[in-house]
Amino acid sequence: MSLIKKIYNKFQPFYPLPANDPAYVNCSEVRGDDDIFRKIGKTILFSDQATCQLYTGHRGVGKSTELLRLEDYLKKDGCFVVYFPATEGDIDEIDAQYTDILLACTRNILEKLKEYASPNPLLNWLQSRYTELKDLALSDVEFEKLSIEAQIQVFSKLTTSLRRIPSSRETIRKQVDNYSVSLIEALNEFIEDAQHKLPNDQSKIVVIADNLDRIIPLEKGNDRTSHEEIFLDYSSQLTALNCHVVYTVPISLAYSSQATELRNIYATPQVLPMIMVKNRDNKPYSQGLDKLKEVIEKRVHLVDSTIDIDTQIFDSQDSRIELCSMTGGHVRELMLLMQSVMRYIDDFPITTRIVRRAVSDARDSTYRNAVSSEEWQKLAEVSLSKSIPNDEDYRSLLFRRCVLEYREFDGEGNPVRWYDVHPVIEGTPEFQSALRDLTNSEHSAVSGQ
């Protein structure tokens, strides 16, 4: 039991790996040669002007781990990096607006750079808004009587209120929205001051706002959601910071009808796809499965480096391959399934029967409920075509990880994007029925020609 417990805790699904962690596995070759250093890092390092870039991918695919690696890479190349996971301390993902992101950036930049620059521009802005905000019980003391540190902490109280106290949101957002121009001017003055006072070996300031891809889309009318409102309608505010910025965004936004507008504003969003576990002909992709084996192996070997994965952790290679295949190449799903199978056993190895039990639980308790009755037909279409139409219904399936994105290389060595249904969903009776109906319909259409 002690061995199971030790290994179980090496598969934490909700904690990204820090940079240079020994459990990290580079999967770029089975993700269409994705490389965050080349695509985002070098854009920052090469550019003399401030840049604003977008990074996306399915939730749980490994974006935060890659962004922490990017933070380390940029620091080693002379950048001062302000990384923050927005939904952990600043933003409510269920109800978010651009004002929340702007305020979160302000709080984190101020907190990380206050030792290098005078906070006065930002504190003056806050003092001028304090009369309207005082009813939020930020402090019983008049603003000018607070210490400098206490004044700085008011920004933290504002973001905490935004995240935890819905009744306070309208008041805070109104002040930030009405006076966003002066807030950005104050923030840029602070950033410029810090830039001049940073050590000579830190030439660029970079802000990485993680977890914004978790923001839930809210309908705003005219076929637009809060995603378009935040990142397009208020893009002038989000791109106005006088430093390099990387925002994570929902994957559905990257493939919306507004993709060209996104490119015009931010350049093309960089996407972290799934690890390929099968190809477009539905045949197992051994290179991807080997990478997932390596992910398991590295974590197990942190407990005991002598353990053989396919004989001591699993009862056979087939059992391990079946579990890896059912993840769809989704790293968090791998963590969740590994923990799930270990809860069913008192001792290793893990059998195929246990793998199938854990997959069945995930199917019935989660994925089956994520699909509405009218969506099974759409999933069947994706399964056959390996593509998705430019339609909000399909983008919603992508956002919910019912449909997964992959990239592989064509005959000329260029990465090609394609899609497939999550393997766990493929085992549901509803999907199998929809797939049979669609296949029979296509055969009938061909026969009638």
NUDREN-896333 format. One record per residue (C-alpha): y, z, x. Coordinates in steps of 0.1 Angstrom, whole numbers. Example, Ala and Ser with C-alpha at 12.3 -4.5 7.8 and 13.67 -1.06 7.14 Angstrom:
2
+-------+-------+-------+
|     Y |     Z |     X |
+-------+-------+-------+
|   -45 |    78 |   123 |
|   -11 |    71 |   137 |
+-------+-------+-------+
//
This chain:
449
+-------+-------+-------+
|     Y |     Z |     X |
+-------+-------+-------+
|     0 |     0 |     0 |
|    24 |     8 |    29 |
|    20 |   -27 |    43 |
|    27 |   -43 |     9 |
|    58 |   -22 |     5 |
|    71 |   -31 |    39 |
|    65 |   -68 |    33 |
|    78 |   -66 |    -3 |
|   112 |   -54 |    10 |
|   115 |   -83 |    34 |
|   117 |  -106 |     3 |
|   150 |   -93 |   -12 |
|   161 |  -121 |   -36 |
|   198 |  -112 |   -40 |
|   210 |  -105 |    -5 |
|   220 |  -133 |    18 |
|   209 |  -133 |    54 |
|   236 |  -124 |    79 |
|   243 |  -148 |   107 |
|   217 |  -150 |   134 |
|   192 |  -130 |   113 |
|   156 |  -135 |   128 |
|   143 |  -144 |    93 |
|   165 |  -174 |    90 |
|   148 |  -209 |    88 |
|   168 |  -241 |    93 |
|   158 |  -264 |    65 |
|   184 |  -291 |    69 |
|   157 |  -318 |    77 |
|   141 |  -313 |    43 |
|   175 |  -311 |    25 |
|   188 |  -345 |    33 |
|   201 |  -335 |    67 |
|   226 |  -311 |    52 |
|   246 |  -294 |    80 |
|   275 |  -270 |    70 |
|   288 |  -269 |   106 |
|   292 |  -307 |   108 |
|   305 |  -312 |    72 |
|   328 |  -282 |    67 |
|   331 |  -265 |   101 |
|   342 |  -295 |   121 |
|   366 |  -306 |    94 |
|   383 |  -272 |    99 |
|   381 |  -273 |   137 |
|   393 |  -309 |   140 |
|   422 |  -308 |   115 |
|   457 |  -299 |   126 |
|   467 |  -294 |    89 |
|   454 |  -268 |    65 |
|   423 |  -280 |    46 |
|   408 |  -270 |    13 |
|   371 |  -278 |     8 |
|   345 |  -272 |   -19 |
|   309 |  -261 |   -13 |
|   283 |  -262 |   -40 |
|   246 |  -261 |   -49 |
|   223 |  -243 |   -73 |
|   226 |  -205 |   -75 |
|   201 |  -189 |   -52 |
|   196 |  -220 |   -31 |
|   210 |  -203 |     0 |
|   248 |  -211 |     0 |
|   259 |  -176 |     9 |
|   235 |  -175 |    39 |
|   249 |  -208 |    51 |
|   285 |  -196 |    45 |
|   279 |  -165 |    66 |
|   265 |  -188 |    93 |
|   297 |  -209 |    90 |
|   318 |  -177 |    93 |
|   300 |  -169 |   126 |
|   303 |  -205 |   139 |
|   341 |  -206 |   132 |
|   347 |  -172 |   147 |
|   330 |  -183 |   179 |
|   353 |  -214 |   179 |
|   385 |  -194 |   177 |
|   391 |  -189 |   140 |
|   400 |  -157 |   122 |
|   378 |  -158 |    91 |
|   384 |  -140 |    58 |
|   350 |  -142 |    40 |
|   346 |  -125 |     6 |
|   320 |  -127 |   -22 |
|   344 |  -129 |   -51 |
|   322 |  -117 |   -79 |
|   313 |   -85 |   -61 |
|   347 |   -70 |   -61 |
|   374 |   -92 |   -77 |
|   362 |  -116 |  -104 |
|   342 |  -113 |  -136 |
|   321 |  -145 |  -136 |
|   318 |  -144 |  -174 |
|   356 |  -146 |  -179 |
|   375 |  -160 |  -150 |
|   408 |  -180 |  -146 |
|   426 |  -194 |  -116 |
|   449 |  -164 |  -115 |
|   419 |  -142 |  -108 |
|   410 |  -164 |   -78 |
|   446 |  -165 |   -65 |
|   448 |  -127 |   -67 |
|   414 |  -122 |   -51 |
|   425 |  -144 |   -22 |
|   457 |  -124 |   -19 |
|   440 |   -91 |   -18 |
|   414 |  -101 |     8 |
|   438 |  -119 |    31 |
|   462 |   -90 |    29 |
|   434 |   -65 |    36 |
|   420 |   -84 |    66 |
|   453 |   -94 |    82 |
|   475 |   -63 |    75 |
|   471 |   -52 |   111 |
|   487 |   -84 |   124 |
|   515 |   -91 |   100 |
|   541 |   -74 |    79 |
|   530 |   -70 |    43 |
|   566 |   -68 |    31 |
|   567 |  -103 |    14 |
|   537 |   -95 |    -8 |
|   548 |   -59 |   -14 |
|   582 |   -71 |   -25 |
|   566 |   -96 |   -49 |
|   545 |   -68 |   -63 |
|   575 |   -44 |   -66 |
|   593 |   -70 |   -86 |
|   564 |   -72 |  -111 |
|   557 |   -35 |  -111 |
|   577 |   -27 |  -143 |
|   554 |   -50 |  -163 |
|   523 |   -37 |  -147 |
|   530 |     1 |  -147 |
|   513 |     6 |  -180 |
|   480 |    -3 |  -164 |
|   480 |    32 |  -148 |
|   480 |    18 |  -113 |
|   498 |    49 |  -101 |
|   518 |    78 |  -116 |
|   543 |    74 |   -87 |
|   572 |    49 |   -86 |
|   562 |    19 |   -64 |
|   590 |    25 |   -38 |
|   578 |    61 |   -33 |
|   543 |    50 |   -25 |
|   532 |    48 |    11 |
|   527 |    13 |    26 |
|   489 |    17 |    24 |
|   491 |    29 |   -12 |
|   513 |    -1 |   -21 |
|   487 |   -24 |    -5 |
|   460 |    -7 |   -25 |
|   477 |   -17 |   -57 |
|   464 |   -52 |   -52 |
|   429 |   -38 |   -51 |
|   435 |   -19 |   -83 |
|   447 |   -51 |   -99 |
|   416 |   -71 |   -90 |
|   394 |   -42 |  -100 |
|   411 |   -40 |  -134 |
|   407 |   -78 |  -138 |
|   370 |   -75 |  -132 |
|   362 |   -43 |  -151 |
|   388 |   -38 |  -178 |
|   391 |   -68 |  -201 |
|   420 |   -52 |  -220 |
|   441 |   -54 |  -188 |
|   435 |   -90 |  -180 |
|   461 |  -106 |  -202 |
|   489 |   -85 |  -187 |
|   478 |   -91 |  -151 |
|   472 |  -128 |  -156 |
|   505 |  -133 |  -173 |
|   524 |  -119 |  -143 |
|   504 |  -139 |  -118 |
|   506 |  -171 |  -138 |
|   544 |  -168 |  -146 |
|   552 |  -160 |  -110 |
|   525 |  -179 |   -91 |
|   550 |  -199 |   -72 |
|   567 |  -169 |   -57 |
|   533 |  -152 |   -51 |
|   521 |  -182 |   -31 |
|   553 |  -183 |   -12 |
|   550 |  -146 |    -3 |
|   514 |  -150 |     7 |
|   521 |  -181 |    29 |
|   549 |  -161 |    46 |
|   525 |  -134 |    53 |
|   499 |  -159 |    66 |
|   524 |  -176 |    88 |
|   535 |  -143 |   103 |
|   498 |  -133 |   109 |
|   492 |  -167 |   125 |
|   519 |  -161 |   151 |
|   507 |  -126 |   159 |
|   470 |  -132 |   161 |
|   454 |  -132 |   196 |
|   457 |  -165 |   214 |
|   420 |  -172 |   212 |
|   422 |  -171 |   173 |
|   441 |  -203 |   165 |
|   432 |  -209 |   128 |
|   430 |  -187 |    97 |
|   401 |  -196 |    74 |
|   394 |  -181 |    39 |
|   359 |  -185 |    24 |
|   358 |  -175 |   -13 |
|   321 |  -173 |   -21 |
|   303 |  -168 |   -55 |
|   328 |  -188 |   -75 |
|   299 |  -211 |   -84 |
|   287 |  -183 |  -106 |
|   316 |  -187 |  -130 |
|   303 |  -194 |  -165 |
|   317 |  -225 |  -182 |
|   337 |  -218 |  -213 |
|   346 |  -246 |  -237 |
|   384 |  -254 |  -236 |
|   384 |  -284 |  -260 |
|   387 |  -321 |  -253 |
|   353 |  -320 |  -236 |
|   367 |  -298 |  -209 |
|   355 |  -264 |  -197 |
|   370 |  -235 |  -177 |
|   355 |  -252 |  -146 |
|   378 |  -282 |  -149 |
|   407 |  -259 |  -159 |
|   404 |  -237 |  -129 |
|   396 |  -263 |  -101 |
|   415 |  -293 |  -115 |
|   443 |  -282 |  -138 |
|   454 |  -255 |  -114 |
|   443 |  -272 |   -82 |
|   479 |  -273 |   -69 |
|   479 |  -235 |   -68 |
|   444 |  -232 |   -52 |
|   453 |  -258 |   -25 |
|   487 |  -243 |   -17 |
|   476 |  -217 |     8 |
|   489 |  -223 |    43 |
|   455 |  -219 |    59 |
|   420 |  -234 |    57 |
|   402 |  -225 |    25 |
|   366 |  -231 |    14 |
|   358 |  -224 |   -23 |
|   323 |  -224 |   -38 |
|   322 |  -243 |   -71 |
|   296 |  -247 |   -99 |
|   272 |  -276 |   -91 |
|   278 |  -290 |  -126 |
|   315 |  -296 |  -118 |
|   306 |  -316 |   -87 |
|   288 |  -341 |  -109 |
|   311 |  -342 |  -139 |
|   332 |  -371 |  -150 |
|   360 |  -356 |  -130 |
|   342 |  -361 |   -96 |
|   367 |  -387 |   -84 |
|   396 |  -364 |   -93 |
|   379 |  -337 |   -73 |
|   375 |  -360 |   -44 |
|   412 |  -370 |   -46 |
|   422 |  -333 |   -44 |
|   396 |  -316 |   -22 |
|   376 |  -345 |    -7 |
|   339 |  -348 |   -18 |
|   323 |  -314 |   -24 |
|   296 |  -306 |     0 |
|   263 |  -299 |   -17 |
|   234 |  -278 |    -5 |
|   203 |  -293 |   -23 |
|   168 |  -278 |   -28 |
|   141 |  -279 |    -2 |
|   119 |  -309 |   -11 |
|    84 |  -298 |   -21 |
|    74 |  -331 |   -36 |
|    87 |  -367 |   -34 |
|    99 |  -389 |   -62 |
|    63 |  -401 |   -68 |
|    53 |  -365 |   -76 |
|    32 |  -362 |   -44 |
|    34 |  -330 |   -23 |
|    59 |  -332 |     5 |
|    42 |  -314 |    34 |
|    73 |  -310 |    55 |
|    91 |  -291 |    28 |
|    61 |  -270 |    20 |
|    57 |  -262 |    57 |
|    93 |  -250 |    58 |
|    87 |  -226 |    29 |
|    56 |  -214 |    47 |
|    79 |  -207 |    77 |
|   102 |  -188 |    55 |
|    73 |  -165 |    44 |
|    59 |  -163 |    79 |
|    92 |  -152 |    95 |
|    97 |  -124 |    70 |
|    61 |  -112 |    72 |
|    61 |  -113 |   110 |
|    91 |   -89 |   110 |
|    66 |   -64 |    98 |
|    35 |   -75 |   118 |
|    37 |  -105 |   141 |
|    -1 |  -108 |   142 |
|    -7 |  -115 |   105 |
|   -20 |  -150 |    95 |
|    -3 |  -161 |    63 |
|   -31 |  -183 |    49 |
|   -60 |  -158 |    54 |
|   -44 |  -123 |    54 |
|   -14 |  -126 |    30 |
|   -29 |  -153 |     8 |
|   -67 |  -158 |     3 |
|   -63 |  -195 |    12 |
|   -38 |  -222 |    22 |
|   -42 |  -236 |   -14 |
|   -29 |  -204 |   -29 |
|     1 |  -203 |    -6 |
|     9 |  -240 |   -13 |
|     6 |  -235 |   -51 |
|    32 |  -206 |   -49 |
|    55 |  -226 |   -27 |
|    53 |  -257 |   -49 |
|    61 |  -237 |   -81 |
|    94 |  -226 |   -65 |
|   107 |  -262 |   -67 |
|   121 |  -255 |   -32 |
|   145 |  -228 |   -45 |
|   147 |  -201 |   -19 |
|   156 |  -173 |   -44 |
|   127 |  -183 |   -66 |
|   104 |  -180 |   -35 |
|   117 |  -144 |   -30 |
|   112 |  -136 |   -66 |
|    77 |  -150 |   -68 |
|    66 |  -133 |   -36 |
|    78 |   -99 |   -49 |
|    62 |  -107 |   -83 |
|    27 |  -114 |   -69 |
|    29 |   -83 |   -47 |
|    35 |   -61 |   -77 |
|     1 |   -73 |   -91 |
|   -20 |   -63 |   -61 |
|   -29 |   -31 |   -44 |
|   -40 |   -49 |   -12 |
|   -37 |   -83 |     3 |
|   -47 |  -111 |     1 |
|   -29 |  -128 |   -28 |
|   -53 |  -150 |   -49 |
|   -46 |  -182 |   -68 |
|   -52 |  -163 |  -100 |
|   -24 |  -138 |   -91 |
|     0 |  -167 |   -82 |
|    -6 |  -183 |  -116 |
|    -1 |  -150 |  -134 |
|    33 |  -145 |  -117 |
|    43 |  -181 |  -125 |
|    32 |  -177 |  -161 |
|    54 |  -145 |  -164 |
|    84 |  -164 |  -149 |
|    78 |  -193 |  -173 |
|    75 |  -172 |  -205 |
|   101 |  -145 |  -197 |
|   128 |  -167 |  -183 |
|   126 |  -205 |  -181 |
|   111 |  -212 |  -215 |
|   140 |  -192 |  -231 |
|   165 |  -212 |  -211 |
|   157 |  -244 |  -229 |
|   168 |  -252 |  -264 |
|   146 |  -272 |  -288 |
|   167 |  -304 |  -284 |
|   166 |  -302 |  -246 |
|   129 |  -308 |  -241 |
|   133 |  -345 |  -246 |
|   161 |  -346 |  -221 |
|   139 |  -328 |  -195 |
|   111 |  -353 |  -201 |
|   136 |  -382 |  -195 |
|   146 |  -366 |  -162 |
|   110 |  -361 |  -152 |
|   103 |  -398 |  -156 |
|   135 |  -412 |  -143 |
|   143 |  -387 |  -115 |
|   180 |  -391 |  -125 |
|   205 |  -376 |  -148 |
|   231 |  -393 |  -169 |
|   268 |  -384 |  -165 |
|   266 |  -362 |  -196 |
|   276 |  -325 |  -201 |
|   242 |  -317 |  -216 |
|   224 |  -327 |  -185 |
|   250 |  -310 |  -162 |
|   243 |  -278 |  -182 |
|   206 |  -281 |  -174 |
|   216 |  -285 |  -138 |
|   238 |  -254 |  -139 |
|   209 |  -234 |  -154 |
|   185 |  -246 |  -128 |
|   162 |  -262 |  -154 |
|   169 |  -294 |  -135 |
|   170 |  -293 |   -97 |
|   186 |  -316 |   -71 |
|   169 |  -330 |   -40 |
|   178 |  -354 |   -12 |
|   156 |  -376 |     9 |
|   162 |  -405 |    33 |
|   159 |  -442 |    23 |
|   146 |  -470 |    45 |
|   179 |  -472 |    63 |
|   180 |  -435 |    71 |
|   206 |  -426 |    45 |
|   203 |  -396 |    22 |
|   195 |  -404 |   -14 |
|   201 |  -379 |   -43 |
|   175 |  -375 |   -70 |
|   165 |  -349 |   -97 |
|   135 |  -333 |  -112 |
|   125 |  -306 |  -137 |
|   118 |  -271 |  -124 |
|    81 |  -269 |  -118 |
|    78 |  -237 |  -138 |
|    92 |  -255 |  -168 |
|    67 |  -284 |  -164 |
|    39 |  -261 |  -174 |
|    53 |  -252 |  -209 |
|    36 |  -267 |  -239 |
|    70 |  -279 |  -252 |
|    77 |  -299 |  -221 |
|    42 |  -314 |  -220 |
|    46 |  -324 |  -256 |
|    79 |  -340 |  -250 |
|    66 |  -358 |  -220 |
|    36 |  -372 |  -239 |
|    59 |  -384 |  -267 |
|    83 |  -401 |  -243 |
|    54 |  -417 |  -223 |
|    37 |  -430 |  -255 |
|    70 |  -443 |  -268 |
|    76 |  -463 |  -236 |
|    41 |  -477 |  -236 |
|    45 |  -487 |  -272 |
|    78 |  -505 |  -264 |
|    62 |  -523 |  -235 |
|    32 |  -534 |  -257 |
|    55 |  -547 |  -284 |
|    74 |  -570 |  -261 |
+-------+-------+-------+
//
